[in-house]
Amino acid sequence: MLLYKQKKSQPVKGNRFLISVTVLGSAGPIRFVVKEEELVASVIDTALKSYAREGRLPILGSDLNNFILYCPIGGTEALSPWETIGSVGFRNFMLCKKPQTEKPIDGEVSPAAMSRKGNGSWKSWFHKSVNLKVSIH
């Protein structure tokens, strides 16, 4: 007597393997299975969706263009989004936000830039800015 139906063997379409993605600032890694020929951009997208689904903190967002994936064992260079994940040769990765560059708006000076001017003393900067605003009668 046959209790359950045997599954037909399906042909394997590419190698699959388990990867571990650690998000900078999070408690632990996210683990999931990927195909060898998946692009790095797809892996970043899957990691962000898994991260959000699990309700992890800090909240990252879902735009994969704001993140980079790199292998801490293989060096500090970020992986290209168009590279296949299987070509890297590693299974452990780090996901980080891309560094944001401040672009000053026309005519504005950032507070960080103002504090670097002069001798570096915030007191002298304050006194100079107060003296400019006081009008002589």
Salt bridges, closest charged atoms under 4 A:
ASP45 OD2 - LYS49 NZ 3.24
GLU54 OE1 - ARG56 NE 2.63
